[in-house]
Amino acid sequence: MPAYVGPPVRIAVMGVTGSGKSTFIEQVTQLQGIKIGHQYESCTTDVEPFEFELDGRHVTLIDTPGFNDSSRSEAEVLTEIANYLDFTYRNPPHLKLNGIVYMQSIQDPRMYGSSLRNLKMFKDLCGESPMKSVLLTTNRWDTARSCGEFDKAVAKETELRDKANFWQPLIARGARMVRWDSDDTRGGAVEIVRALMGAAPEVLQIQRELVEQEKRLVDTTAGNTVNEEVLRVEKEYQAELVKIRSEMQEAVAARDEEVKEALEQSKKDYERKLGKIREEQDLLHYERRNETRRMQNEMDDLRSAYDRKLEKQLSAQKLDFDEVVAKLTANQGKLRHEQRVAMQAEIDEMKKEKSGKRSAGQLIMKILPLVGTVVLGAFGIPFAFGGS
């Protein structure tokens, strides 16, 4: 192990999908194999740390899922990030962040509703004091120049800096704005990291709320921001369902089969959306995760292409169910209370199966959304990362 000249440095890289987080990390670390997304398709599905040496210091850059991930809800993204921040601060050596690089493409045409909401979630996640160690990093300046839109990009930068519903409140609390060209040499990205290496480690607001105040995720400031939107959308979908049911009754009375069939399809669509919204509520309220409906819906969602591949890998490991349970049980004290309760419920449910039908892989697939891949890896279950 090399002898480092100072304390380790930990910097999170956050922002919306497609803002250049993974590209930034690849340039700074010079590590190969970092998955890079294109446009609004996200390649970062989990929190993932990347370690390297810079100026004799041991530096970790932490890649995070995009706040507006095309394949995951805001509740899922917040849960993934919160679980990582909770676990690494709750347990020795009680890690804190030296800073955060918040990425924003200067080419984004406007700050739409979800972007503003995600910005609020980011602010609520950080709290006030850590904001002085945040670098609001705009990129894609190279694209703006090549497209002849540099002046337009500068105007966008001014808007981000000065508007009260954009970055002005963050800057007022000490955050700084910087530019980064993704086609620049490594030097530009490295200088951004260097700007945070001297900052003292800070406890984020969500870490203080989860660990020191023992709040449930839904009761944290950031969790409440996401939950408010979930409740708003649920109310909207319920109102649409009431309207559709009324129109269906009218179609039946008029014997209009064509309209009735169209409304029936709309009804199914909104019922599916409501089911998804309720899953997001379950994610923020761990104590509701024991419901049979939730368990079945979650397993259905997990049957995506990625998770089928992961389950196949887990099956190939020929893992022992009792051994996995023992590792989970031995480490449950490292989790917050709501996670422990939910995990134990999943274990108890699986134990009801006959011994020959108990699957370590299926148990891990159920536990994975509760704690995340980084935590399972720390428990001595590295195959959760999809390795061989």
PATISE-706113 format. One record per residue (C-alpha): residue number from 1; x, y, z; residue in three letters. Coordinates in pm, 1 decimal. Example, Ala and Ser with C-alpha at 12.3 -4.5 7.8 and 13.67 -1.06 7.14 Angstrom:
BEGIN
<1,<1230.0,-450.0,780.0>,"ALA">,
<2,<1367.0,-106.0,714.0>,"SER">,
//
This chain:
BEGIN
<1,<0.0,0.0,0.0>,"MET">,
<2,<146.0,339.8,-94.8>,"PRO">,
<3,<228.2,593.1,176.4>,"ALA">,
<4,<-9.5,886.3,136.4>,"TYR">,
<5,<90.2,1238.4,237.8>,"VAL">,
<6,<-241.4,1342.2,389.3>,"GLY">,
<7,<-583.3,1218.8,500.9>,"PRO">,
<8,<-804.3,1042.9,244.9>,"PRO">,
<9,<-1041.7,1249.4,32.9>,"VAL">,
<10,<-1399.7,1149.8,-54.5>,"ARG">,
<11,<-1596.0,1344.5,-315.7>,"ILE">,
<12,<-1942.4,1257.2,-448.2>,"ALA">,
<13,<-2037.2,1333.5,-807.5>,"VAL">,
<14,<-2408.8,1405.2,-846.0>,"MET">,
<15,<-2649.0,1550.8,-1100.0>,"GLY">,
<16,<-2916.7,1457.1,-1349.0>,"VAL">,
<17,<-2881.9,1174.4,-1598.8>,"THR">,
<18,<-2671.6,1271.3,-1899.1>,"GLY">,
<19,<-2492.7,1557.8,-1724.7>,"SER">,
<20,<-2149.9,1395.6,-1762.7>,"GLY">,
<21,<-2085.4,1245.0,-1418.0>,"LYS">,
<22,<-1928.8,920.0,-1537.9>,"SER">,
<23,<-1726.9,1097.0,-1809.7>,"THR">,
<24,<-1587.7,1334.1,-1545.9>,"PHE">,
<25,<-1487.5,1044.3,-1320.4>,"ILE">,
<26,<-1326.1,857.9,-1609.3>,"GLU">,
<27,<-1117.1,1162.3,-1702.2>,"GLN">,
<28,<-998.5,1227.3,-1347.0>,"VAL">,
<29,<-927.0,869.4,-1241.5>,"THR">,
<30,<-800.8,746.4,-1581.0>,"GLN">,
<31,<-969.3,417.1,-1493.2>,"LEU">,
<32,<-1092.9,202.7,-1779.5>,"GLN">,
<33,<-1432.8,35.7,-1796.1>,"GLY">,
<34,<-1645.4,309.5,-1639.0>,"ILE">,
<35,<-1981.4,289.3,-1812.4>,"LYS">,
<36,<-2075.1,610.3,-1991.7>,"ILE">,
<37,<-2438.5,685.9,-2073.4>,"GLY">,
<38,<-2559.1,863.7,-2384.5>,"HIS">,
<39,<-2801.8,1156.6,-2377.5>,"GLN">,
<40,<-3070.1,1065.8,-2123.7>,"TYR">,
<41,<-2999.2,692.8,-2091.8>,"GLU">,
<42,<-2832.7,624.7,-1759.1>,"SER">,
<43,<-2554.0,369.4,-1716.2>,"CYS">,
<44,<-2503.6,433.2,-1343.7>,"THR">,
<45,<-2765.1,229.4,-1157.8>,"THR">,
<46,<-2588.1,203.0,-822.0>,"ASP">,
<47,<-2366.9,419.0,-606.3>,"VAL">,
<48,<-2011.8,321.7,-701.8>,"GLU">,
<49,<-1681.7,447.3,-553.4>,"PRO">,
<50,<-1367.7,483.6,-767.3>,"PHE">,
<51,<-1031.1,511.3,-590.0>,"GLU">,
<52,<-710.0,665.4,-722.9>,"PHE">,
<53,<-408.7,869.6,-613.0>,"GLU">,
<54,<-374.2,1242.3,-671.0>,"LEU">,
<55,<-97.0,1466.2,-534.0>,"ASP">,
<56,<3.1,1189.4,-295.3>,"GLY">,
<57,<-350.3,1168.0,-149.4>,"ARG">,
<58,<-586.7,871.6,-157.2>,"HIS">,
<59,<-896.1,1004.9,-335.9>,"VAL">,
<60,<-1234.7,837.6,-380.9>,"THR">,
<61,<-1483.6,973.5,-633.8>,"LEU">,
<62,<-1834.1,840.3,-576.4>,"ILE">,
<63,<-2054.4,803.1,-883.6>,"ASP">,
<64,<-2428.4,822.5,-819.2>,"THR">,
<65,<-2746.1,745.9,-1017.1>,"PRO">,
<66,<-2893.9,1044.6,-1199.9>,"GLY">,
<67,<-3169.0,1226.9,-1013.9>,"PHE">,
<68,<-3394.8,1198.2,-1320.6>,"ASN">,
<69,<-3290.1,846.4,-1421.8>,"ASP">,
<70,<-3493.0,726.5,-1721.1>,"SER">,
<71,<-3538.7,378.9,-1571.9>,"SER">,
<72,<-3582.3,452.1,-1200.2>,"ARG">,
<73,<-3813.2,665.3,-991.3>,"SER">,
<74,<-3697.8,954.6,-774.5>,"GLU">,
<75,<-3777.7,745.5,-467.1>,"ALA">,
<76,<-3553.8,462.8,-590.1>,"GLU">,
<77,<-3265.0,698.1,-667.8>,"VAL">,
<78,<-3292.4,877.1,-332.9>,"LEU">,
<79,<-3307.8,544.0,-148.9>,"THR">,
<80,<-2994.0,416.9,-326.0>,"GLU">,
<81,<-2796.5,732.7,-245.1>,"ILE">,
<82,<-2932.7,760.6,110.8>,"ALA">,
<83,<-2851.6,396.7,190.4>,"ASN">,
<84,<-2489.6,447.4,87.2>,"TYR">,
<85,<-2447.9,773.0,281.1>,"LEU">,
<86,<-2620.5,621.7,584.0>,"ASP">,
<87,<-2416.4,300.5,589.8>,"PHE">,
<88,<-2075.9,462.6,538.0>,"THR">,
<89,<-2137.4,721.4,811.9>,"TYR">,
<90,<-2319.3,493.7,1058.8>,"ARG">,
<91,<-2041.3,234.4,1071.2>,"ASN">,
<92,<-1667.9,268.6,1146.5>,"PRO">,
<93,<-1467.3,453.0,1025.2>,"PRO">,
<94,<-1775.5,682.6,996.6>,"HIS">,
<95,<-1689.1,826.9,656.4>,"LEU">,
<96,<-1786.5,1179.6,555.4>,"LYS">,
<97,<-1756.7,1370.4,229.3>,"LEU">,
<98,<-1501.4,1642.6,161.7>,"ASN">,
<99,<-1721.4,1780.4,-111.8>,"GLY">,
<100,<-1968.6,1727.1,-393.5>,"ILE">,
<101,<-1934.2,1798.0,-764.1>,"VAL">,
<102,<-2285.8,1871.3,-893.2>,"TYR">,
<103,<-2294.1,1833.3,-1272.6>,"MET">,
<104,<-2524.6,2028.3,-1506.0>,"GLN">,
<105,<-2517.0,2035.8,-1885.3>,"SER">,
<106,<-2517.0,2396.0,-2006.5>,"ILE">,
<107,<-2691.8,2261.7,-2318.4>,"GLN">,
<108,<-3008.8,2161.6,-2133.4>,"ASP">,
<109,<-3271.9,2389.2,-2289.8>,"PRO">,
<110,<-3453.3,2468.8,-1967.2>,"ARG">,
<111,<-3498.0,2372.6,-1604.3>,"MET">,
<112,<-3822.6,2177.9,-1616.5>,"TYR">,
<113,<-4036.7,2062.1,-1325.1>,"GLY">,
<114,<-3849.3,1744.4,-1239.3>,"SER">,
<115,<-3512.1,1924.9,-1259.7>,"SER">,
<116,<-3628.8,2189.5,-1012.5>,"LEU">,
<117,<-3767.0,1922.0,-781.0>,"ARG">,
<118,<-3444.8,1721.8,-802.9>,"ASN">,
<119,<-3244.2,2035.6,-726.7>,"LEU">,
<120,<-3454.8,2083.1,-413.4>,"LYS">,
<121,<-3394.0,1718.9,-320.1>,"MET">,
<122,<-3019.1,1774.1,-361.1>,"PHE">,
<123,<-3033.2,2086.3,-142.0>,"LYS">,
<124,<-3233.5,1898.6,122.5>,"ASP">,
<125,<-2991.0,1606.6,107.3>,"LEU">,
<126,<-2689.2,1832.9,171.0>,"CYS">,
<127,<-2819.0,2083.5,422.0>,"GLY">,
<128,<-2668.8,2428.8,479.0>,"GLU">,
<129,<-2314.7,2386.5,613.2>,"SER">,
<130,<-2189.5,2132.3,354.2>,"PRO">,
<131,<-2303.0,2362.6,72.4>,"MET">,
<132,<-1973.2,2552.4,96.0>,"LYS">,
<133,<-1803.2,2233.9,-28.7>,"SER">,
<134,<-2025.5,2199.6,-336.9>,"VAL">,
<135,<-1898.8,2284.4,-685.5>,"LEU">,
<136,<-2184.9,2353.3,-926.3>,"LEU">,
<137,<-2016.1,2234.5,-1243.3>,"THR">,
<138,<-2150.9,2324.3,-1586.4>,"THR">,
<139,<-2023.9,2127.0,-1883.2>,"ASN">,
<140,<-2084.2,2074.8,-2256.8>,"ARG">,
<141,<-1924.8,2414.5,-2323.3>,"TRP">,
<142,<-1736.1,2250.4,-2608.6>,"ASP">,
<143,<-2067.5,2155.5,-2769.6>,"THR">,
<144,<-2199.4,2509.9,-2723.7>,"ALA">,
<145,<-1893.7,2649.8,-2902.1>,"ARG">,
<146,<-1909.2,2402.0,-3190.4>,"SER">,
<147,<-2280.9,2469.8,-3240.3>,"CYS">,
<148,<-2236.9,2847.8,-3236.7>,"GLY">,
<149,<-2441.4,2872.4,-2916.4>,"GLU">,
<150,<-2174.2,2995.4,-2675.3>,"PHE">,
<151,<-2350.0,3327.8,-2603.7>,"ASP">,
<152,<-2672.3,3138.2,-2537.9>,"LYS">,
<153,<-2485.2,2910.3,-2296.0>,"ALA">,
<154,<-2339.8,3211.0,-2111.0>,"VAL">,
<155,<-2692.1,3350.8,-2074.8>,"ALA">,
<156,<-2802.8,3014.0,-1935.2>,"LYS">,
<157,<-2513.3,3021.6,-1689.1>,"GLU">,
<158,<-2621.7,3367.2,-1569.9>,"THR">,
<159,<-2978.2,3243.2,-1528.9>,"GLU">,
<160,<-2862.8,2944.9,-1322.9>,"LEU">,
<161,<-2652.2,3174.1,-1101.3>,"ARG">,
<162,<-2904.5,3452.1,-1043.0>,"ASP">,
<163,<-3251.1,3294.6,-1028.5>,"LYS">,
<164,<-3395.2,3216.3,-687.1>,"ALA">,
<165,<-3547.1,2886.2,-801.0>,"ASN">,
<166,<-3220.7,2771.6,-961.6>,"PHE">,
<167,<-2873.1,2796.5,-803.1>,"TRP">,
<168,<-2888.3,3133.9,-629.4>,"GLN">,
<169,<-2989.6,2988.9,-286.6>,"PRO">,
<170,<-2709.7,2730.9,-306.7>,"LEU">,
<171,<-2452.0,2996.6,-396.2>,"ILE">,
<172,<-2578.3,3213.7,-110.2>,"ALA">,
<173,<-2488.7,2924.6,123.3>,"ARG">,
<174,<-2135.9,2897.8,-14.1>,"GLY">,
<175,<-2158.7,2676.4,-324.2>,"ALA">,
<176,<-1934.7,2781.5,-613.6>,"ARG">,
<177,<-1985.6,2767.3,-990.1>,"MET">,
<178,<-1717.2,2629.3,-1222.5>,"VAL">,
<179,<-1699.9,2539.2,-1590.2>,"ARG">,
<180,<-1569.7,2210.7,-1729.2>,"TRP">,
<181,<-1516.6,2108.7,-2090.7>,"ASP">,
<182,<-1560.2,1733.8,-2128.1>,"SER">,
<183,<-1333.8,1732.8,-2436.2>,"ASP">,
<184,<-1059.6,1913.2,-2241.5>,"ASP">,
<185,<-746.3,1736.2,-2128.7>,"THR">,
<186,<-752.3,1564.1,-1789.5>,"ARG">,
<187,<-619.7,1880.8,-1628.9>,"GLY">,
<188,<-951.8,2065.9,-1618.7>,"GLY">,
<189,<-1131.2,1786.5,-1435.4>,"ALA">,
<190,<-838.5,1734.4,-1198.6>,"VAL">,
<191,<-839.0,2102.5,-1099.6>,"GLU">,
<192,<-1204.9,2071.8,-1000.1>,"ILE">,
<193,<-1117.4,1780.5,-771.1>,"VAL">,
<194,<-817.5,1969.4,-629.9>,"ARG">,
<195,<-1047.4,2258.7,-540.6>,"ALA">,
<196,<-1226.8,2028.0,-295.0>,"LEU">,
<197,<-931.3,1830.8,-158.5>,"MET">,
<198,<-855.8,2091.8,106.6>,"GLY">,
<199,<-1211.9,2103.6,240.3>,"ALA">,
<200,<-1281.8,1953.8,581.4>,"ALA">,
<201,<-1509.3,1646.4,578.5>,"PRO">,
<202,<-1872.6,1736.6,650.1>,"GLU">,
<203,<-2176.2,1544.9,771.9>,"VAL">,
<204,<-2460.1,1586.5,522.9>,"LEU">,
<205,<-2806.6,1673.4,648.2>,"GLN">,
<206,<-2948.6,1335.7,541.2>,"ILE">,
<207,<-2670.5,1154.0,730.3>,"GLN">,
<208,<-2742.3,1354.8,1043.0>,"ARG">,
<209,<-3115.5,1284.4,1012.5>,"GLU">,
<210,<-3080.0,910.1,945.2>,"LEU">,
<211,<-2792.3,826.5,1179.3>,"VAL">,
<212,<-2787.1,1081.7,1460.2>,"GLU">,
<213,<-3160.3,1154.7,1475.9>,"GLN">,
<214,<-3266.3,798.9,1372.9>,"GLU">,
<215,<-3533.6,926.8,1135.9>,"LYS">,
<216,<-3701.2,708.0,877.3>,"ARG">,
<217,<-3608.0,796.5,520.1>,"LEU">,
<218,<-3956.7,933.5,450.8>,"VAL">,
<219,<-3924.1,1166.2,751.5>,"ASP">,
<220,<-3596.9,1321.8,636.0>,"THR">,
<221,<-3608.8,1656.6,459.8>,"THR">,
<222,<-3509.6,1503.8,124.8>,"ALA">,
<223,<-3743.8,1207.3,172.4>,"GLY">,
<224,<-4032.9,1441.0,243.4>,"ASN">,
<225,<-3960.3,1632.2,-79.3>,"THR">,
<226,<-3986.6,1312.1,-283.1>,"VAL">,
<227,<-4288.5,1186.3,-89.3>,"ASN">,
<228,<-4482.1,1508.1,-150.5>,"GLU">,
<229,<-4446.7,1455.6,-525.8>,"GLU">,
<230,<-4544.5,1088.8,-496.2>,"VAL">,
<231,<-4861.0,1185.4,-307.4>,"LEU">,
<232,<-4942.5,1458.2,-560.8>,"ARG">,
<233,<-4913.9,1218.4,-853.9>,"VAL">,
<234,<-5113.9,950.9,-670.4>,"GLU">,
<235,<-5397.0,1199.7,-613.6>,"LYS">,
<236,<-5385.9,1296.7,-982.2>,"GLU">,
<237,<-5405.0,932.8,-1097.6>,"TYR">,
<238,<-5689.5,855.4,-857.8>,"GLN">,
<239,<-5887.2,1152.0,-993.8>,"ALA">,
<240,<-5831.5,1027.9,-1350.4>,"GLU">,
<241,<-5951.7,680.1,-1253.5>,"LEU">,
<242,<-6272.0,822.8,-1104.3>,"VAL">,
<243,<-6331.0,1015.4,-1427.1>,"LYS">,
<244,<-6264.4,709.8,-1646.3>,"ILE">,
<245,<-6498.3,488.5,-1442.9>,"ARG">,
<246,<-6774.9,747.7,-1479.7>,"SER">,
<247,<-6720.8,767.2,-1855.9>,"GLU">,
<248,<-6723.0,386.1,-1877.1>,"MET">,
<249,<-7063.9,375.0,-1710.7>,"GLN">,
<250,<-7191.8,624.4,-1967.2>,"GLU">,
<251,<-7046.9,414.8,-2251.5>,"ALA">,
<252,<-7213.0,100.0,-2116.7>,"VAL">,
<253,<-7547.0,279.5,-2091.5>,"ALA">,
<254,<-7508.8,402.6,-2451.5>,"ALA">,
<255,<-7398.1,54.4,-2567.4>,"ARG">,
<256,<-7087.2,209.4,-2720.2>,"ASP">,
<257,<-6845.9,-84.9,-2716.3>,"GLU">,
<258,<-6564.7,97.9,-2897.4>,"GLU">,
<259,<-6550.8,377.3,-2641.1>,"VAL">,
<260,<-6590.3,127.0,-2358.3>,"LYS">,
<261,<-6287.6,-74.1,-2479.3>,"GLU">,
<262,<-6074.0,239.8,-2512.4>,"ALA">,
<263,<-6169.1,349.5,-2161.9>,"LEU">,
<264,<-6099.3,1.6,-2027.3>,"GLU">,
<265,<-5744.6,24.7,-2162.3>,"GLN">,
<266,<-5701.4,371.3,-2010.2>,"SER">,
<267,<-5826.6,235.7,-1679.8>,"LYS">,
<268,<-5568.2,-45.0,-1687.3>,"LYS">,
<269,<-5292.2,205.2,-1769.9>,"ASP">,
<270,<-5378.7,428.7,-1474.7>,"TYR">,
<271,<-5414.5,131.2,-1241.3>,"GLU">,
<272,<-5064.5,21.4,-1344.7>,"ARG">,
<273,<-4931.5,373.2,-1281.6>,"LYS">,
<274,<-5099.6,378.7,-940.3>,"LEU">,
<275,<-4936.4,47.0,-857.3>,"GLY">,
<276,<-4596.8,192.6,-943.1>,"LYS">,
<277,<-4663.2,503.6,-734.4>,"ILE">,
<278,<-4756.9,287.7,-435.7>,"ARG">,
<279,<-4433.2,94.3,-476.6>,"GLU">,
<280,<-4248.2,426.3,-445.8>,"GLU">,
<281,<-4439.9,495.4,-124.8>,"GLN">,
<282,<-4341.0,150.6,2.3>,"ASP">,
<283,<-3978.6,228.5,-74.1>,"LEU">,
<284,<-3994.0,542.7,141.0>,"LEU">,
<285,<-4196.6,363.3,412.5>,"HIS">,
<286,<-3996.1,49.5,486.9>,"TYR">,
<287,<-4243.8,-75.5,745.1>,"GLU">,
<288,<-4502.6,-135.8,471.1>,"ARG">,
<289,<-4274.2,-365.9,272.8>,"ARG">,
<290,<-4414.8,-682.5,431.5>,"ASN">,
<291,<-4738.1,-660.1,235.0>,"GLU">,
<292,<-4789.7,-946.6,-8.3>,"THR">,
<293,<-4891.8,-708.7,-288.1>,"ARG">,
<294,<-4572.2,-509.2,-249.4>,"ARG">,
<295,<-4354.7,-816.8,-248.6>,"MET">,
<296,<-4504.5,-951.9,-569.7>,"GLN">,
<297,<-4488.9,-614.7,-745.4>,"ASN">,
<298,<-4127.3,-565.7,-642.3>,"GLU">,
<299,<-4024.6,-906.8,-769.8>,"MET">,
<300,<-4200.7,-835.3,-1099.7>,"ASP">,
<301,<-4006.7,-511.1,-1135.9>,"ASP">,
<302,<-3680.3,-684.1,-1054.0>,"LEU">,
<303,<-3726.4,-915.5,-1351.3>,"ARG">,
<304,<-3566.5,-663.5,-1579.3>,"SER">,
<305,<-3289.4,-774.8,-1812.8>,"ALA">,
<306,<-3019.7,-661.6,-1569.0>,"TYR">,
<307,<-3173.6,-839.1,-1274.6>,"ASP">,
<308,<-3237.8,-1161.6,-1465.1>,"ARG">,
<309,<-2868.3,-1163.7,-1548.0>,"LYS">,
<310,<-2781.9,-1093.7,-1184.5>,"LEU">,
<311,<-3011.0,-1371.0,-1061.0>,"GLU">,
<312,<-2848.5,-1612.6,-1306.5>,"LYS">,
<313,<-2507.5,-1517.2,-1168.7>,"GLN">,
<314,<-2629.4,-1565.7,-812.9>,"LEU">,
<315,<-2770.3,-1906.8,-901.7>,"SER">,
<316,<-2439.8,-2009.1,-1060.5>,"ALA">,
<317,<-2262.3,-1929.6,-732.1>,"GLN">,
<318,<-2450.6,-2215.7,-561.4>,"LYS">,
<319,<-2480.0,-2003.2,-250.4>,"LEU">,
<320,<-2588.8,-2155.5,76.2>,"ASP">,
<321,<-2913.3,-2005.1,208.9>,"PHE">,
<322,<-2822.1,-2045.0,576.5>,"ASP">,
<323,<-2476.9,-1894.6,517.1>,"GLU">,
<324,<-2627.6,-1586.6,351.2>,"VAL">,
<325,<-2880.5,-1551.0,635.2>,"VAL">,
<326,<-2597.8,-1577.7,887.8>,"ALA">,
<327,<-2402.2,-1297.9,716.1>,"LYS">,
<328,<-2709.1,-1076.0,696.0>,"LEU">,
<329,<-2797.5,-1140.2,1060.9>,"THR">,
<330,<-2441.7,-1082.4,1182.3>,"ALA">,
<331,<-2430.8,-743.6,1012.1>,"ASN">,
<332,<-2784.3,-617.9,1073.5>,"GLN">,
<333,<-2664.5,-395.5,1357.2>,"GLY">,
<334,<-2492.8,-181.5,1092.2>,"LYS">,
<335,<-2829.1,-87.9,940.3>,"LEU">,
<336,<-3089.9,160.2,1056.0>,"ARG">,
<337,<-3394.0,21.8,1237.2>,"HIS">,
<338,<-3638.2,36.2,945.8>,"GLU">,
<339,<-3393.1,-157.8,726.0>,"GLN">,
<340,<-3338.6,-423.3,994.3>,"ARG">,
<341,<-3712.4,-477.7,1034.5>,"VAL">,
<342,<-3769.6,-503.4,659.2>,"ALA">,
<343,<-3473.7,-737.9,605.9>,"MET">,
<344,<-3581.3,-968.1,887.7>,"GLN">,
<345,<-3933.1,-981.7,741.7>,"ALA">,
<346,<-3791.8,-1098.2,407.3>,"GLU">,
<347,<-3578.0,-1363.2,580.5>,"ILE">,
<348,<-3873.1,-1486.4,788.9>,"ASP">,
<349,<-4092.6,-1505.5,478.8>,"GLU">,
<350,<-3830.9,-1709.6,292.2>,"MET">,
<351,<-3785.8,-1943.0,590.5>,"LYS">,
<352,<-4152.4,-2042.0,558.7>,"LYS">,
<353,<-4058.6,-2223.0,237.3>,"GLU">,
<354,<-3955.0,-2586.1,253.7>,"LYS">,
<355,<-3579.2,-2617.4,297.3>,"SER">,
<356,<-3532.2,-2749.0,-56.0>,"GLY">,
<357,<-3706.4,-2445.9,-204.7>,"LYS">,
<358,<-3514.3,-2182.4,-11.3>,"ARG">,
<359,<-3295.4,-1990.0,-253.0>,"SER">,
<360,<-3006.7,-1771.7,-141.0>,"ALA">,
<361,<-3020.4,-1593.6,-476.2>,"GLY">,
<362,<-3388.8,-1506.9,-439.7>,"GLN">,
<363,<-3330.0,-1383.4,-85.0>,"LEU">,
<364,<-3051.4,-1154.1,-205.5>,"ILE">,
<365,<-3276.7,-1025.2,-484.1>,"MET">,
<366,<-3531.9,-928.4,-217.0>,"LYS">,
<367,<-3274.1,-772.0,15.4>,"ILE">,
<368,<-3093.4,-581.6,-260.6>,"LEU">,
<369,<-3351.6,-297.4,-294.1>,"PRO">,
<370,<-3351.0,-253.4,84.9>,"LEU">,
<371,<-2981.0,-185.3,133.7>,"VAL">,
<372,<-2807.5,-155.5,-205.1>,"GLY">,
<373,<-2509.9,-329.7,-360.7>,"THR">,
<374,<-2238.4,-146.0,-167.2>,"VAL">,
<375,<-2385.1,-253.7,167.1>,"VAL">,
<376,<-2424.7,-617.5,60.1>,"LEU">,
<377,<-2064.8,-614.9,-56.8>,"GLY">,
<378,<-1955.0,-483.6,282.4>,"ALA">,
<379,<-2146.5,-771.8,442.5>,"PHE">,
<380,<-1922.2,-1017.5,256.3>,"GLY">,
<381,<-2165.3,-1084.6,-28.1>,"ILE">,
<382,<-1960.8,-949.2,-324.1>,"PRO">,
<383,<-2161.3,-1141.4,-582.9>,"PHE">,
<384,<-2430.9,-874.3,-545.9>,"ALA">,
<385,<-2209.8,-663.2,-770.6>,"PHE">,
<386,<-2255.1,-911.8,-1053.1>,"GLY">,
<387,<-1904.3,-1051.2,-1028.3>,"GLY">,
<388,<-1805.2,-1408.5,-1099.9>,"SER">,
//
